[in-house]
Amino acid sequence: MTVLAVFRSRSQTLDFLSRLRNAGVPSQAVNTPREAGVGCGISAKFDDSFMNRARAILDQYPYSSFSGFLSGTQYYGK
């Protein structure tokens, strides 16, 4: 299943994407769906099988604009 990491900052989204890719996570920038109700317009999209790597990056680099994860129709805040 696809997961979106939602941020309030475009630059932090792009930085997170770069770190995901450096960690071997296939990912891409996508438009943030309205259902998220937050964000800068773009989110980081990746497969949920890489959630542990994504969380490790978020733990190591505490992005101030990170809002949460969107998976399907479920939104999971920080």
Biopython code that builds the backbone (N, CA, C, O; Angstrom):
import numpy as np
from Bio.PDB.StructureBuilder import StructureBuilder

atoms = [
    (1, "MET", "N", (0.846, -1.181, 0.000)),
    (1, "MET", "CA", (0.000, 0.000, 0.000)),
    (1, "MET", "C", (0.891, 1.243, 0.000)),
    (1, "MET", "O", (1.985, 1.235, 0.564)),
    (2, "THR", "N", (0.424, 2.273, -0.618)),
    (2, "THR", "CA", (1.157, 3.531, -0.713)),
    (2, "THR", "C", (0.939, 4.385, 0.528)),
    (2, "THR", "O", (-0.158, 4.434, 1.083)),
    (3, "VAL", "N", (2.002, 5.054, 0.950)),
    (3, "VAL", "CA", (1.956, 5.971, 2.087)),
    (3, "VAL", "C", (2.449, 7.331, 1.608)),
    (3, "VAL", "O", (3.370, 7.417, 0.797)),
    (4, "LEU", "N", (1.830, 8.386, 2.117)),
    (4, "LEU", "CA", (2.309, 9.740, 1.867)),
    (4, "LEU", "C", (2.787, 10.331, 3.184)),
    (4, "LEU", "O", (2.085, 10.267, 4.193)),
    (5, "ALA", "N", (3.971, 10.899, 3.170)),
    (5, "ALA", "CA", (4.469, 11.670, 4.311)),
    (5, "ALA", "C", (4.130, 13.122, 4.009)),
    (5, "ALA", "O", (4.593, 13.685, 3.016)),
    (6, "VAL", "N", (3.320, 13.723, 4.872)),
    (6, "VAL", "CA", (2.792, 15.067, 4.630)),
    (6, "VAL", "C", (3.576, 16.090, 5.459)),
    (6, "VAL", "O", (3.770, 15.919, 6.663)),
    (7, "PHE", "N", (4.012, 17.133, 4.801)),
    (7, "PHE", "CA", (4.768, 18.214, 5.438)),
    (7, "PHE", "C", (4.085, 19.549, 5.176)),
    (7, "PHE", "O", (3.287, 19.675, 4.248)),
    (8, "ARG", "N", (4.403, 20.538, 5.993)),
    (8, "ARG", "CA", (3.897, 21.894, 5.773)),
    (8, "ARG", "C", (4.904, 22.751, 4.998)),
    (8, "ARG", "O", (4.607, 23.882, 4.611)),
    (9, "SER", "N", (6.098, 22.191, 4.779)),
    (9, "SER", "CA", (7.165, 22.919, 4.097)),
    (9, "SER", "C", (7.617, 22.172, 2.854)),
    (9, "SER", "O", (7.944, 20.987, 2.908)),
    (10, "ARG", "N", (7.629, 22.870, 1.758)),
    (10, "ARG", "CA", (8.062, 22.289, 0.493)),
    (10, "ARG", "C", (9.534, 21.879, 0.569)),
    (10, "ARG", "O", (9.894, 20.793, 0.116)),
    (11, "SER", "N", (10.377, 22.726, 1.130)),
    (11, "SER", "CA", (11.808, 22.417, 1.192)),
    (11, "SER", "C", (12.082, 21.218, 2.091)),
    (11, "SER", "O", (12.964, 20.415, 1.786)),
    (12, "GLN", "N", (11.350, 21.078, 3.188)),
    (12, "GLN", "CA", (11.547, 19.925, 4.057)),
    (12, "GLN", "C", (11.031, 18.645, 3.404)),
    (12, "GLN", "O", (11.582, 17.569, 3.637)),
    (13, "THR", "N", (9.996, 18.747, 2.603)),
    (13, "THR", "CA", (9.515, 17.582, 1.857)),
    (13, "THR", "C", (10.597, 17.098, 0.898)),
    (13, "THR", "O", (10.878, 15.903, 0.820)),
    (14, "LEU", "N", (11.191, 18.020, 0.181)),
    (14, "LEU", "CA", (12.222, 17.655, -0.786)),
    (14, "LEU", "C", (13.473, 17.105, -0.093)),
    (14, "LEU", "O", (14.118, 16.192, -0.609)),
    (15, "ASP", "N", (13.812, 17.654, 1.064)),
    (15, "ASP", "CA", (14.943, 17.140, 1.827)),
    (15, "ASP", "C", (14.658, 15.710, 2.297)),
    (15, "ASP", "O", (15.522, 14.838, 2.203)),
    (16, "PHE", "N", (13.454, 15.479, 2.797)),
    (16, "PHE", "CA", (13.056, 14.144, 3.249)),
    (16, "PHE", "C", (13.110, 13.151, 2.081)),
    (16, "PHE", "O", (13.594, 12.030, 2.243)),
    (17, "LEU", "N", (12.623, 13.553, 0.923)),
    (17, "LEU", "CA", (12.678, 12.701, -0.265)),
    (17, "LEU", "C", (14.117, 12.322, -0.605)),
    (17, "LEU", "O", (14.394, 11.167, -0.927)),
    (18, "SER", "N", (15.005, 13.257, -0.536)),
    (18, "SER", "CA", (16.411, 12.999, -0.810)),
    (18, "SER", "C", (16.979, 11.982, 0.181)),
    (18, "SER", "O", (17.716, 11.076, -0.209)),
    (19, "ARG", "N", (16.638, 12.132, 1.450)),
    (19, "ARG", "CA", (17.117, 11.198, 2.472)),
    (19, "ARG", "C", (16.499, 9.804, 2.287)),
    (19, "ARG", "O", (17.173, 8.794, 2.494)),
    (20, "LEU", "N", (15.224, 9.750, 1.897)),
    (20, "LEU", "CA", (14.608, 8.453, 1.608)),
    (20, "LEU", "C", (15.358, 7.744, 0.485)),
    (20, "LEU", "O", (15.708, 6.569, 0.603)),
    (21, "ARG", "N", (15.594, 8.459, -0.584)),
    (21, "ARG", "CA", (16.271, 7.866, -1.743)),
    (21, "ARG", "C", (17.684, 7.411, -1.387)),
    (21, "ARG", "O", (18.129, 6.355, -1.836)),
    (22, "ASN", "N", (18.394, 8.211, -0.575)),
    (22, "ASN", "CA", (19.740, 7.829, -0.141)),
    (22, "ASN", "C", (19.705, 6.582, 0.736)),
    (22, "ASN", "O", (20.695, 5.856, 0.820)),
    (23, "ALA", "N", (18.571, 6.329, 1.391)),
    (23, "ALA", "CA", (18.405, 5.140, 2.229)),
    (23, "ALA", "C", (17.885, 3.954, 1.421)),
    (23, "ALA", "O", (17.572, 2.906, 1.986)),
    (24, "GLY", "N", (17.792, 4.114, 0.107)),
    (24, "GLY", "CA", (17.350, 3.025, -0.760)),
    (24, "GLY", "C", (15.851, 2.867, -0.880)),
    (24, "GLY", "O", (15.363, 1.814, -1.292)),
    (25, "VAL", "N", (15.113, 3.914, -0.521)),
    (25, "VAL", "CA", (13.651, 3.850, -0.595)),
    (25, "VAL", "C", (13.176, 4.473, -1.902)),
    (25, "VAL", "O", (13.383, 5.667, -2.117)),
    (26, "PRO", "N", (12.543, 3.694, -2.783)),
    (26, "PRO", "CA", (11.967, 4.280, -3.996)),
    (26, "PRO", "C", (10.838, 5.235, -3.583)),
    (26, "PRO", "O", (9.883, 4.833, -2.918)),
    (27, "SER", "N", (10.962, 6.478, -3.981)),
    (27, "SER", "CA", (9.983, 7.483, -3.551)),
    (27, "SER", "C", (9.867, 8.572, -4.593)),
    (27, "SER", "O", (10.717, 8.718, -5.471)),
    (28, "GLN", "N", (8.794, 9.331, -4.474)),
    (28, "GLN", "CA", (8.577, 10.431, -5.408)),
    (28, "GLN", "C", (7.754, 11.526, -4.753)),
    (28, "GLN", "O", (7.067, 11.299, -3.757)),
    (29, "ALA", "N", (7.835, 12.698, -5.321)),
    (29, "ALA", "CA", (7.024, 13.827, -4.884)),
    (29, "ALA", "C", (5.678, 13.763, -5.601)),
    (29, "ALA", "O", (5.614, 13.555, -6.813)),
    (30, "VAL", "N", (4.612, 13.945, -4.835)),
    (30, "VAL", "CA", (3.262, 13.940, -5.400)),
    (30, "VAL", "C", (2.451, 15.081, -4.784)),
    (30, "VAL", "O", (2.821, 15.622, -3.741)),
    (31, "ASN", "N", (1.366, 15.435, -5.423)),
    (31, "ASN", "CA", (0.467, 16.439, -4.859)),
    (31, "ASN", "C", (-0.172, 15.904, -3.578)),
    (31, "ASN", "O", (-0.578, 14.744, -3.514)),
    (32, "THR", "N", (-0.256, 16.750, -2.573)),
    (32, "THR", "CA", (-0.912, 16.365, -1.328)),
    (32, "THR", "C", (-2.421, 16.394, -1.542)),
    (32, "THR", "O", (-2.968, 17.412, -1.965)),
    (33, "PRO", "N", (-3.102, 15.278, -1.251)),
    (33, "PRO", "CA", (-4.554, 15.253, -1.411)),
    (33, "PRO", "C", (-5.243, 16.181, -0.411)),
    (33, "PRO", "O", (-4.727, 16.430, 0.679)),
    (34, "ARG", "N", (-6.377, 16.672, -0.784)),
    (34, "ARG", "CA", (-7.145, 17.560, 0.108)),
    (34, "ARG", "C", (-7.534, 16.873, 1.415)),
    (34, "ARG", "O", (-7.702, 17.538, 2.438)),
    (35, "GLU", "N", (-7.676, 15.555, 1.388)),
    (35, "GLU", "CA", (-8.076, 14.807, 2.591)),
    (35, "GLU", "C", (-7.096, 15.010, 3.740)),
    (35, "GLU", "O", (-7.471, 14.882, 4.905)),
    (36, "ALA", "N", (-5.855, 15.323, 3.422)),
    (36, "ALA", "CA", (-4.854, 15.531, 4.476)),
    (36, "ALA", "C", (-5.160, 16.799, 5.258)),
    (36, "ALA", "O", (-4.857, 16.884, 6.448)),
    (37, "GLY", "N", (-5.753, 17.776, 4.603)),
    (37, "GLY", "CA", (-6.140, 19.010, 5.284)),
    (37, "GLY", "C", (-4.973, 19.879, 5.720)),
    (37, "GLY", "O", (-5.180, 20.882, 6.404)),
    (38, "VAL", "N", (-3.766, 19.525, 5.345)),
    (38, "VAL", "CA", (-2.574, 20.309, 5.679)),
    (38, "VAL", "C", (-1.585, 20.182, 4.544)),
    (38, "VAL", "O", (-1.805, 19.429, 3.595)),
    (39, "GLY", "N", (-0.528, 20.900, 4.640)),
    (39, "GLY", "CA", (0.559, 20.670, 3.706)),
    (39, "GLY", "C", (0.866, 21.831, 2.807)),
    (39, "GLY", "O", (0.163, 22.842, 2.773)),
    (40, "CYS", "N", (1.935, 21.651, 2.084)),
    (40, "CYS", "CA", (2.449, 22.690, 1.200)),
    (40, "CYS", "C", (2.080, 22.434, -0.244)),
    (40, "CYS", "O", (2.424, 23.216, -1.130)),
    (41, "GLY", "N", (1.378, 21.339, -0.481)),
    (41, "GLY", "CA", (1.008, 21.008, -1.838)),
    (41, "GLY", "C", (1.717, 19.789, -2.378)),
    (41, "GLY", "O", (1.236, 19.172, -3.328)),
    (42, "ILE", "N", (2.874, 19.416, -1.788)),
    (42, "ILE", "CA", (3.545, 18.189, -2.211)),
    (42, "ILE", "C", (3.846, 17.323, -0.988)),
    (42, "ILE", "O", (4.077, 17.823, 0.113)),
    (43, "SER", "N", (3.836, 16.030, -1.214)),
    (43, "SER", "CA", (4.138, 15.052, -0.172)),
    (43, "SER", "C", (5.134, 14.046, -0.725)),
    (43, "SER", "O", (5.360, 13.979, -1.934)),
    (44, "ALA", "N", (5.727, 13.266, 0.167)),
    (44, "ALA", "CA", (6.640, 12.187, -0.237)),
    (44, "ALA", "C", (5.850, 10.894, -0.292)),
    (44, "ALA", "O", (5.225, 10.505, 0.694)),
    (45, "LYS", "N", (5.872, 10.231, -1.427)),
    (45, "LYS", "CA", (5.129, 8.987, -1.643)),
    (45, "LYS", "C", (6.094, 7.811, -1.656)),
    (45, "LYS", "O", (7.122, 7.851, -2.331)),
    (46, "PHE", "N", (5.756, 6.754, -0.900)),
    (46, "PHE", "CA", (6.574, 5.546, -0.877)),
    (46, "PHE", "C", (5.706, 4.370, -0.458)),
    (46, "PHE", "O", (4.588, 4.557, 0.021)),
    (47, "ASP", "N", (6.222, 3.158, -0.639)),
    (47, "ASP", "CA", (5.486, 1.955, -0.275)),
    (47, "ASP", "C", (5.573, 1.728, 1.238)),
    (47, "ASP", "O", (6.606, 1.993, 1.853)),
    (48, "ASP", "N", (4.485, 1.237, 1.826)),
    (48, "ASP", "CA", (4.452, 1.052, 3.289)),
    (48, "ASP", "C", (5.469, 0.030, 3.792)),
    (48, "ASP", "O", (5.745, -0.013, 4.990)),
    (49, "SER", "N", (6.031, -0.791, 2.909)),
    (49, "SER", "CA", (7.062, -1.737, 3.332)),
    (49, "SER", "C", (8.341, -1.024, 3.772)),
    (49, "SER", "O", (9.205, -1.631, 4.404)),
    (50, "PHE", "N", (8.462, 0.268, 3.439)),
    (50, "PHE", "CA", (9.618, 1.065, 3.826)),
    (50, "PHE", "C", (9.319, 1.998, 5.006)),
    (50, "PHE", "O", (10.090, 2.917, 5.280)),
    (51, "MET", "N", (8.208, 1.766, 5.698)),
    (51, "MET", "CA", (7.811, 2.656, 6.793)),
    (51, "MET", "C", (8.879, 2.732, 7.888)),
    (51, "MET", "O", (9.117, 3.811, 8.431)),
    (52, "ASN", "N", (9.524, 1.619, 8.222)),
    (52, "ASN", "CA", (10.548, 1.657, 9.276)),
    (52, "ASN", "C", (11.702, 2.578, 8.903)),
    (52, "ASN", "O", (12.202, 3.317, 9.751)),
    (53, "ARG", "N", (12.130, 2.542, 7.648)),
    (53, "ARG", "CA", (13.204, 3.439, 7.204)),
    (53, "ARG", "C", (12.753, 4.891, 7.247)),
    (53, "ARG", "O", (13.513, 5.771, 7.649)),
    (54, "ALA", "N", (11.522, 5.139, 6.834)),
    (54, "ALA", "CA", (11.002, 6.508, 6.849)),
    (54, "ALA", "C", (10.936, 7.035, 8.284)),
    (54, "ALA", "O", (11.330, 8.171, 8.547)),
    (55, "ARG", "N", (10.446, 6.223, 9.198)),
    (55, "ARG", "CA", (10.372, 6.650, 10.606)),
    (55, "ARG", "C", (11.761, 6.876, 11.193)),
    (55, "ARG", "O", (11.952, 7.793, 11.992)),
    (56, "ALA", "N", (12.735, 6.048, 10.806)),
    (56, "ALA", "CA", (14.104, 6.224, 11.296)),
    (56, "ALA", "C", (14.668, 7.568, 10.838)),
    (56, "ALA", "O", (15.354, 8.252, 11.599)),
    (57, "ILE", "N", (14.376, 7.941, 9.594)),
    (57, "ILE", "CA", (14.831, 9.236, 9.084)),
    (57, "ILE", "C", (14.158, 10.366, 9.859)),
    (57, "ILE", "O", (14.808, 11.348, 10.219)),
    (58, "LEU", "N", (12.868, 10.231, 10.114)),
    (58, "LEU", "CA", (12.153, 11.260, 10.863)),
    (58, "LEU", "C", (12.660, 11.367, 12.300)),
    (58, "LEU", "O", (12.671, 12.454, 12.878)),
    (59, "ASP", "N", (13.076, 10.243, 12.873)),
    (59, "ASP", "CA", (13.646, 10.279, 14.229)),
    (59, "ASP", "C", (15.009, 10.963, 14.239)),
    (59, "ASP", "O", (15.341, 11.696, 15.171)),
    (60, "GLN", "N", (15.788, 10.717, 13.198)),
    (60, "GLN", "CA", (17.128, 11.272, 13.124)),
    (60, "GLN", "C", (17.118, 12.754, 12.749)),
    (60, "GLN", "O", (17.950, 13.527, 13.224)),
    (61, "TYR", "N", (16.186, 13.136, 11.909)),
    (61, "TYR", "CA", (16.074, 14.521, 11.443)),
    (61, "TYR", "C", (14.669, 15.019, 11.773)),
    (61, "TYR", "O", (13.759, 14.897, 10.953)),
    (62, "PRO", "N", (14.491, 15.572, 12.953)),
    (62, "PRO", "CA", (13.132, 15.979, 13.372)),
    (62, "PRO", "C", (12.634, 17.211, 12.595)),
    (62, "PRO", "O", (12.853, 18.352, 13.003)),
    (63, "TYR", "N", (11.978, 16.954, 11.497)),
    (63, "TYR", "CA", (11.449, 18.028, 10.656)),
    (63, "TYR", "C", (10.319, 18.746, 11.383)),
    (63, "TYR", "O", (9.343, 18.126, 11.804)),
    (64, "SER", "N", (10.460, 20.034, 11.522)),
    (64, "SER", "CA", (9.452, 20.823, 12.248)),
    (64, "SER", "C", (8.130, 20.901, 11.501)),
    (64, "SER", "O", (7.090, 21.148, 12.111)),
    (65, "SER", "N", (8.156, 20.694, 10.191)),
    (65, "SER", "CA", (6.925, 20.826, 9.409)),
    (65, "SER", "C", (6.241, 19.497, 9.124)),
    (65, "SER", "O", (5.206, 19.469, 8.458)),
    (66, "PHE", "N", (6.809, 18.381, 9.622)),
    (66, "PHE", "CA", (6.177, 17.086, 9.374)),
    (66, "PHE", "C", (4.830, 17.042, 10.075)),
    (66, "PHE", "O", (4.723, 17.338, 11.265)),
    (67, "SER", "N", (3.806, 16.670, 9.324)),
    (67, "SER", "CA", (2.445, 16.654, 9.860)),
    (67, "SER", "C", (1.965, 15.248, 10.185)),
    (67, "SER", "O", (1.274, 15.048, 11.185)),
    (68, "GLY", "N", (2.321, 14.263, 9.352)),
    (68, "GLY", "CA", (1.878, 12.896, 9.588)),
    (68, "GLY", "C", (1.873, 12.094, 8.302)),
    (68, "GLY", "O", (2.364, 12.541, 7.265)),
    (69, "PHE", "N", (1.304, 10.890, 8.391)),
    (69, "PHE", "CA", (1.234, 9.990, 7.256)),
    (69, "PHE", "C", (-0.207, 9.826, 6.796)),
    (69, "PHE", "O", (-1.133, 9.797, 7.607)),
    (70, "LEU", "N", (-0.381, 9.719, 5.496)),
    (70, "LEU", "CA", (-1.682, 9.456, 4.893)),
    (70, "LEU", "C", (-1.566, 8.139, 4.144)),
    (70, "LEU", "O", (-0.729, 7.997, 3.252)),
    (71, "SER", "N", (-2.408, 7.173, 4.509)),
    (71, "SER", "CA", (-2.408, 5.867, 3.864)),
    (71, "SER", "C", (-3.852, 5.524, 3.526)),
    (71, "SER", "O", (-4.688, 5.376, 4.417)),
    (72, "GLY", "N", (-4.140, 5.396, 2.228)),
    (72, "GLY", "CA", (-5.532, 5.199, 1.815)),
    (72, "GLY", "C", (-6.336, 6.416, 2.226)),
    (72, "GLY", "O", (-6.028, 7.536, 1.818)),
    (73, "THR", "N", (-7.353, 6.205, 3.023)),
    (73, "THR", "CA", (-8.164, 7.323, 3.523)),
    (73, "THR", "C", (-7.858, 7.619, 4.978)),
    (73, "THR", "O", (-8.502, 8.477, 5.582)),
    (74, "GLN", "N", (-6.881, 6.919, 5.553)),
    (74, "GLN", "CA", (-6.513, 7.126, 6.962)),
    (74, "GLN", "C", (-5.382, 8.135, 7.077)),
    (74, "GLN", "O", (-4.388, 8.053, 6.355)),
    (75, "TYR", "N", (-5.540, 9.091, 7.993)),
    (75, "TYR", "CA", (-4.485, 10.074, 8.263)),
    (75, "TYR", "C", (-3.955, 9.826, 9.660)),
    (75, "TYR", "O", (-4.714, 9.777, 10.628)),
    (76, "TYR", "N", (-2.646, 9.670, 9.753)),
    (76, "TYR", "CA", (-1.984, 9.420, 11.029)),
    (76, "TYR", "C", (-1.073, 10.578, 11.337)),
    (76, "TYR", "O", (-0.026, 10.736, 10.709)),
    (77, "GLY", "N", (-1.463, 11.393, 12.302)),
    (77, "GLY", "CA", (-0.627, 12.516, 12.691)),
    (77, "GLY", "C", (0.659, 12.019, 13.330)),
    (77, "GLY", "O", (0.825, 10.823, 13.566)),
    (78, "LYS", "N", (1.549, 12.928, 13.603)),
    (78, "LYS", "CA", (2.831, 12.580, 14.203)),
    (78, "LYS", "C", (2.623, 11.521, 15.226)),
    (78, "LYS", "O", (3.581, 11.078, 15.859)),
]
sb = StructureBuilder()
sb.init_structure("model")
sb.init_model(0)
sb.init_chain("A")
sb.init_seg("    ")
for serial, (resi, resn, name, xyz) in enumerate(atoms, 1):
    if name == "N":
        sb.init_residue(resn, " ", resi, " ")
    sb.init_atom(name, np.array(xyz, "f"), 0.0, 1.0, " ", f" {name:<3s}", serial, name[0])
structure = sb.get_structure()
